[in-house]
C-alpha cells in the first residue's frame, strides 16, 4: 500500500515525491519562490514556546523606622474607618429613600418630573462617590499590605523613597510625586 502512494498515476506529468526524474537526477523538490525571507523564530522561554517578559525588579525595603511605620499604619486605619462609615451612611441615606419619604410625605400624590430628575441625579452622584470611596479603601488596604511586606513608602515605578510630606497627606500613595507629575504631563501630550 505504501508503494502505491509513491508511484505516479497514469496521465500525471508530475513524478511522485522523493522519486528521481530524468531532468534533475535528484528527488523532486517543492518551489520556495513565494517565501524567500528567512524564517526567524521569536525569542522564547519555557516549554510552551510563549514569549515571557522579563521579571520586574523587586521593590526595595523601606527605610522608614518602626515608629514611623506604626504612625502611618494608624493614620491609614483611621482614614479607613472614616471612609467605611461614610460609604455606609451614603448608602443608607441616598439609596434607601426617595424625596417623598425623606420629606415625610406618605401620600401617593405624584411628584413633579423635575423632582424625580433631581432624585435620580442625587442617587447617581452618590453612587459615583461611593465607588470613588471604595477605590480609596482598596488603595488603603494595599498600603497596609505594603507596610506588612516592608515596602511601604517606596515608589513602585522608580523604587525611590516617597517623601514623608506626601505620605502624611496621602498615606496610601504608591508613587513619588516626581513620577506622578511625569505621568500627568505624558497624558496631556
Rosetta silent file (secondary structure, phi, psi, omega in degrees, C-alpha in Angstrom):
SEQUENCE: XXXXXXXXXXXXXXXXXXXXXXXXXXXXXXXXXXXXXXXXXXXXXXXXXXXXXXXXXXXXXXXXXXXXXXXXXXXXXXXXXXXXXXXXXXXXXXXXXXXXXXXXXXXXXXXXXXXXXXXXXXXXXXXXXXXXXXXXXXXXXXXXXXXXXXXXXXXXXXXXXXXXXXXXXXXXXXXXXXXXXXXXXXXXX
SCORE:     score description
SCORE:     0.000 S_00000001
   1 L     0.000  -39.725  179.677    0.000    0.000    0.000 S_00000001
   2 H   -66.476  -33.562  179.650    2.853    2.395    0.802 S_00000001
   3 H   -69.490  -29.485 -179.656    4.443    1.643   -2.599 S_00000001
   4 H   -67.038  -33.622 -179.535    1.237    2.577   -4.400 S_00000001
   5 H   -69.186  -35.436 -176.520    1.356    6.097   -2.990 S_00000001
   6 H   -76.822  -18.612 -177.769    4.866    6.724   -4.230 S_00000001
   7 L   -81.616  141.440  176.698    4.094    5.658   -7.839 S_00000001
   8 L   -70.801  148.419  178.043    2.917    8.293  -10.274 S_00000001
   9 L   -83.970  158.424  179.293   -0.593    7.893  -11.554 S_00000001
  10 L   -62.008  137.947  177.190   -1.331    7.437  -15.237 S_00000001
  11 L    81.167   -1.981 -179.614   -1.535   10.644  -17.182 S_00000001
  12 L   -85.049  136.290  179.809    0.182   12.601  -14.418 S_00000001
  13 L   -91.876  -11.373 -178.941    3.011   14.828  -15.505 S_00000001
  14 L   -98.629  136.044  175.544    4.458   15.170  -12.023 S_00000001
  15 L   -75.814  158.523  177.550    6.620   12.485  -10.503 S_00000001
  16 L   -67.430  153.191 -178.602    5.808   11.266   -7.008 S_00000001
  17 L   -61.677  136.116  177.027    7.635   12.990   -4.149 S_00000001
  18 L    89.241   -5.754 -179.422   11.060   11.546   -3.465 S_00000001
  19 L   -95.792  149.206  179.183   11.460    9.913   -6.913 S_00000001
  20 E   -79.501  145.892  176.375   14.178   10.842   -9.342 S_00000001
  21 L  -113.259  168.452 -177.573   13.295   12.462  -12.607 S_00000001
  22 L   -71.802  -31.305 -174.171   15.164   12.393  -15.853 S_00000001
  23 L   -79.773  -42.034 -170.948   15.986   16.116  -15.855 S_00000001
  24 L  -109.031   -7.122  174.635   17.408   16.733  -12.405 S_00000001
  25 L    58.207   17.181  178.421   18.637   13.301  -11.297 S_00000001
  26 L  -136.353  179.260  179.697   17.577   14.059   -7.696 S_00000001
  27 E   -66.776  149.078  179.255   14.429   13.918   -5.636 S_00000001
  28 L   -65.215  136.868 -177.822   11.619   16.226   -6.684 S_00000001
  29 L  -118.447  149.113  175.702   11.693   19.492   -4.683 S_00000001
  30 L   -83.335  147.915 -179.814    8.982   21.971   -3.849 S_00000001
  31 L   -81.114  139.736  177.958    9.447   25.536   -5.056 S_00000001
  32 L  -114.746   31.496 -172.911   10.054   28.230   -2.470 S_00000001
  33 L   -71.748  -21.144 -179.845    9.674   31.196   -4.813 S_00000001
  34 L   -85.031  -22.736 -176.174    6.900   32.869   -2.778 S_00000001
  35 L  -126.791   85.330 -178.772    8.702   32.871    0.552 S_00000001
  36 L   -91.190  -10.282 -177.304   12.323   33.949    0.140 S_00000001
  37 L   -77.070  144.287  178.505   12.649   35.518    3.593 S_00000001
  38 L   -69.824  144.633  178.777   14.492   33.514    6.221 S_00000001
  39 L   -83.521  126.206  179.389   12.327   32.103    8.988 S_00000001
  40 L  -121.534  124.374  178.811   13.152   33.621   12.348 S_00000001
  41 L   -87.780  146.231 -179.810   11.509   32.266   15.445 S_00000001
  42 L   -68.959  156.788  177.983   10.636   34.691   18.260 S_00000001
  43 L   -64.214  129.526 -177.942   12.669   34.584   21.441 S_00000001
  44 L  -125.413  162.086  175.856   11.083   32.012   23.675 S_00000001
  45 L  -146.417  138.287  179.893   11.463   30.793   27.151 S_00000001
  46 L    93.973 -179.447 -175.652    9.896   27.732   28.661 S_00000001
  47 L   -92.029  -16.174 -177.944    8.486   24.648   27.011 S_00000001
  48 L   -81.364  -12.637 -178.522    5.292   26.160   25.604 S_00000001
  49 L    81.266   10.774  179.925    7.112   28.393   23.141 S_00000001
  50 L   -84.600  146.725  177.180    5.466   31.519   24.616 S_00000001
  51 L   -77.325  126.425 -178.461    7.379   34.775   24.891 S_00000001
  52 L  -109.262  120.855  179.014    7.972   35.520   28.544 S_00000001
  53 L   -68.544  156.131  179.205    8.594   39.164   29.509 S_00000001
  54 L   -65.738  148.392  179.956   11.498   39.848   31.839 S_00000001
  55 L   -70.496  139.365  177.663   10.633   39.837   35.521 S_00000001
  56 L   -70.457  155.034  177.978   10.299   43.298   37.116 S_00000001
  57 L   -66.414  141.070  176.822   12.832   44.314   39.718 S_00000001
  58 L   -69.007  147.400  179.333   11.638   43.658   43.251 S_00000001
  59 L   -73.587  130.349 -179.023   10.716   46.753   45.242 S_00000001
  60 L   -67.102  162.930 -179.811   13.416   47.521   47.810 S_00000001
  61 L   -72.645  153.154 -178.076   12.652   47.507   51.522 S_00000001
  62 L   -68.650  153.885  176.856   11.512   50.676   53.239 S_00000001
  63 L  -106.542    8.075  178.024   13.911   52.969   55.048 S_00000001
  64 L   -76.700  147.757  179.019   11.229   54.179   57.478 S_00000001
  65 L   -75.593  166.111  178.666   11.681   53.359   61.161 S_00000001
  66 H   -60.060  -40.032 -179.686    9.310   51.061   63.044 S_00000001
  67 H   -64.650  -41.696  178.473    7.833   54.079   64.871 S_00000001
  68 H   -66.284  -41.387  177.608    7.171   55.882   61.568 S_00000001
  69 H   -61.785  -40.875  178.355    5.592   52.756   60.063 S_00000001
  70 H   -64.872  -39.375  178.247    3.340   52.412   63.115 S_00000001
  71 H   -62.635  -45.756 -179.955    2.361   56.082   62.800 S_00000001
  72 H   -68.710  -34.498  177.647    1.427   55.650   59.103 S_00000001
  73 H   -63.532  -44.430  177.955   -0.405   52.399   59.865 S_00000001
  74 H   -63.590  -39.683  177.904   -2.549   54.179   62.486 S_00000001
  75 H   -62.907  -43.153  178.681   -3.203   57.021   60.051 S_00000001
  76 H   -64.983  -43.766 -179.905   -4.303   54.538   57.368 S_00000001
  77 H   -65.021  -39.009  177.418   -6.553   52.613   59.764 S_00000001
  78 H   -63.938  -46.077  179.481   -8.177   55.838   60.993 S_00000001
  79 H   -64.438  -35.589  178.536   -8.807   57.016   57.433 S_00000001
  80 H   -64.234  -42.687  178.454  -10.192   53.576   56.547 S_00000001
  81 H   -62.924  -42.334  179.138  -12.711   53.726   59.407 S_00000001
  82 H   -60.649  -48.640 -176.830  -13.840   57.205   58.321 S_00000001
  83 H   -66.692  -42.962  179.758  -14.339   56.205   54.693 S_00000001
  84 H   -60.876  -40.424  176.710  -16.105   52.939   55.536 S_00000001
  85 H   -65.172  -40.701  178.968  -18.507   54.871   57.787 S_00000001
  86 H   -63.103  -42.809 -178.938  -19.093   57.470   55.068 S_00000001
  87 H   -64.014  -43.004  179.336  -19.862   54.798   52.471 S_00000001
  88 H   -63.168  -45.271 -178.948  -22.324   53.077   54.787 S_00000001
  89 H   -67.467  -37.226  176.400  -24.141   56.304   55.662 S_00000001
  90 H   -62.266  -42.648 -178.999  -24.285   57.379   51.990 S_00000001
  91 H   -64.513  -42.774 -178.521  -25.785   54.036   51.040 S_00000001
  92 H   -68.527  -43.696 -176.043  -28.391   54.205   53.798 S_00000001
  93 H   -73.319  -55.901 -170.236  -29.407   57.823   53.224 S_00000001
  94 H   -81.608  -36.959 -173.598  -29.397   58.280   49.483 S_00000001
  95 H   -89.187  -18.782 -177.981  -30.160   54.844   48.142 S_00000001
  96 H   -93.457  -10.825 -175.926  -32.797   53.825   50.676 S_00000001
  97 L  -127.519  156.812  168.020  -35.014   56.889   50.418 S_00000001
  98 L  -118.957 -179.758 -173.678  -36.698   58.996   47.792 S_00000001
  99 H   -61.082  -41.777 -175.238  -37.872   62.598   48.061 S_00000001
 100 H   -69.206  -39.554  178.523  -41.376   61.831   49.318 S_00000001
 101 H   -74.066  -31.715  178.303  -40.269   59.537   52.159 S_00000001
 102 H   -67.090  -34.297 -179.894  -37.440   61.892   53.102 S_00000001
 103 L   -85.242   -7.263 -179.606  -39.936   64.750   53.438 S_00000001
 104 L    86.159   11.313 -179.486  -42.356   62.581   55.404 S_00000001
 105 L   -84.555  110.624 -177.936  -44.988   62.637   52.647 S_00000001
 106 L   -99.244   -1.351  179.562  -46.767   59.315   52.784 S_00000001
 107 L   -74.691  161.294 -178.876  -49.497   60.166   50.277 S_00000001
 108 L   -97.591   24.849  178.496  -49.375   58.680   46.838 S_00000001
 109 L   -67.099  137.678  178.782  -49.714   62.061   45.098 S_00000001
 110 L   -66.160  145.676  177.208  -47.478   62.258   42.051 S_00000001
 111 L   -99.827  162.670 -177.228  -44.442   64.445   42.369 S_00000001
 112 L   -65.890  147.553 -179.487  -43.183   66.857   39.753 S_00000001
 113 H   -59.727  -34.504  179.465  -40.948   65.481   36.981 S_00000001
 114 H   -65.305  -37.103  178.044  -38.174   67.896   37.947 S_00000001
 115 H   -65.541  -39.019  177.584  -38.170   66.458   41.480 S_00000001
 116 H   -64.119  -41.990  177.608  -37.844   62.943   40.081 S_00000001
 117 H   -62.274  -40.594  177.985  -34.927   64.102   37.909 S_00000001
 118 H   -64.146  -43.196  177.982  -33.247   65.689   40.927 S_00000001
 119 H   -59.571  -44.676 -179.962  -33.692   62.479   42.925 S_00000001
 120 H   -63.963  -41.524  178.896  -32.154   60.442   40.112 S_00000001
 121 H   -62.211  -45.868 -179.434  -29.220   62.859   39.776 S_00000001
 122 H   -62.810  -38.231  179.927  -28.549   62.766   43.525 S_00000001
 123 H   -66.344  -45.095  178.695  -28.713   58.980   43.524 S_00000001
 124 H   -64.966  -39.343  178.697  -26.258   58.655   40.605 S_00000001
 125 H   -63.240  -43.103  179.466  -23.943   61.225   42.183 S_00000001
 126 H   -64.235  -40.834  178.368  -23.987   59.314   45.474 S_00000001
 127 H   -62.616  -42.189  179.278  -23.238   56.044   43.690 S_00000001
 128 H   -66.290  -37.092  175.989  -20.230   57.597   41.931 S_00000001
 129 H   -63.650  -41.670  179.478  -18.974   58.989   45.262 S_00000001
 130 H   -63.400  -40.551  178.133  -19.346   55.564   46.845 S_00000001
 131 H   -63.097  -41.200  178.587  -17.375   53.952   44.017 S_00000001
 132 H   -63.499  -42.763  179.637  -14.606   56.511   44.452 S_00000001
 133 H   -66.264  -36.652  178.097  -14.505   55.898   48.191 S_00000001
 134 H   -66.152  -36.686  175.240  -14.386   52.140   47.656 S_00000001
 135 H   -63.049  -40.063  177.564  -11.376   52.581   45.352 S_00000001
 136 H   -63.969  -39.103  176.432   -9.695   54.592   48.095 S_00000001
 137 H   -60.439  -40.504  177.613  -10.438   51.759   50.542 S_00000001
 138 H   -62.881  -41.502  178.553   -8.710   49.330   48.173 S_00000001
 139 H   -63.838  -39.789  179.001   -5.678   51.643   47.995 S_00000001
 140 H   -64.787  -43.240  178.118   -5.578   51.864   51.804 S_00000001
 141 H   -61.761  -39.121  178.018   -5.714   48.062   52.092 S_00000001
 142 H   -65.885  -37.822  178.199   -2.858   47.796   49.574 S_00000001
 143 H   -66.046  -39.699  177.037   -0.830   50.328   51.606 S_00000001
 144 H   -63.251  -36.685  176.835   -1.412   48.303   54.789 S_00000001
 145 H   -67.099  -37.792  177.498   -0.155   45.231   52.939 S_00000001
 146 H   -65.109  -35.229  175.898    2.963   47.156   51.841 S_00000001
 147 H   -62.664  -44.500 -179.755    3.608   48.031   55.488 S_00000001
 148 H   -63.399  -38.304 -178.566    3.336   44.345   56.348 S_00000001
 149 H   -81.260  -12.228  179.293    5.680   43.386   53.459 S_00000001
 150 L    85.567   16.542 -179.970    8.207   46.098   54.332 S_00000001
 151 L  -113.318   11.515 -178.879    7.905   48.030   51.035 S_00000001
 152 L   -66.701  140.001  177.148    5.739   50.929   52.278 S_00000001
 153 L    86.210    8.847  178.027    6.966   54.392   51.308 S_00000001
 154 E  -112.803  130.503  179.290    8.846   53.204   48.199 S_00000001
 155 L   -64.072  129.794 -178.387    7.704   54.364   44.737 S_00000001
 156 L   -72.696  -18.384 -179.251    6.510   51.368   42.715 S_00000001
 157 L   -94.562  -47.692 -174.670    7.800   52.905   39.466 S_00000001
 158 L   -98.038  -14.779 -177.956   11.150   54.442   40.373 S_00000001
 159 L    63.525   24.917  176.062   11.936   52.376   43.513 S_00000001
 160 L  -105.307  156.644 -179.866   12.960   55.579   45.282 S_00000001
 161 E   -63.143  141.680  173.992   11.605   56.681   48.680 S_00000001
 162 L   -86.025  138.163 -179.090    8.362   58.698   48.688 S_00000001
 163 L   -60.511  141.801  179.978    8.649   61.933   50.662 S_00000001
 164 H   -63.187  -32.437  177.526    7.199   61.776   54.173 S_00000001
 165 H   -59.130  -42.697  179.963    5.277   65.009   53.486 S_00000001
 166 H   -66.717  -40.889 -179.718    3.438   63.244   50.657 S_00000001
 167 H   -67.182  -29.685  177.891    2.738   60.192   52.824 S_00000001
 168 H   -71.088  -34.552  179.722    1.273   62.379   55.583 S_00000001
 169 H   -79.282  -45.186 -178.812   -1.159   63.956   53.105 S_00000001
 170 L  -131.886   84.433 -173.224   -1.936   60.785   51.156 S_00000001
 171 L   -66.495  -13.911  178.687   -0.696   57.824   53.201 S_00000001
 172 L   -94.820   11.055 -178.474   -1.837   55.283   50.558 S_00000001
 173 L   -59.306  134.394  179.464    0.361   56.877   47.848 S_00000001
 174 L  -101.578  -20.596 -174.198    2.042   54.281   45.614 S_00000001
 175 L  -126.414  151.198  175.895    4.189   56.636   43.542 S_00000001
 176 L   -72.760  162.152 -176.376    6.541   59.502   44.296 S_00000001
 177 H   -64.303  -37.488 -179.335    5.497   62.998   43.285 S_00000001
 178 H   -61.306  -44.647  179.199    8.119   63.231   40.534 S_00000001
 179 H   -67.348  -41.706 -179.048    6.780   60.092   38.804 S_00000001
 180 H   -63.233  -40.969  178.035    3.139   61.192   39.222 S_00000001
 181 H   -65.470  -40.343  178.054    3.878   64.595   37.646 S_00000001
 182 H   -63.498  -39.116  177.223    5.687   62.922   34.726 S_00000001
 183 H   -62.159  -44.426 -179.144    2.658   60.654   34.199 S_00000001
 184 H   -65.888  -39.307  176.691    0.284   63.623   34.133 S_00000001
 185 H   -64.521  -37.939  178.930    2.489   65.508   31.660 S_00000001
 186 H   -66.587  -34.897  178.221    2.574   62.466   29.397 S_00000001
 187 H   -67.384  -33.062 -178.256   -1.259   62.289   29.466 S_00000001
 188 H   -70.630  -25.486 -175.670   -1.503   65.938   28.371 S_00000001
 189 L   -76.513    0.000    0.000    0.576   65.326   25.245 S_00000001
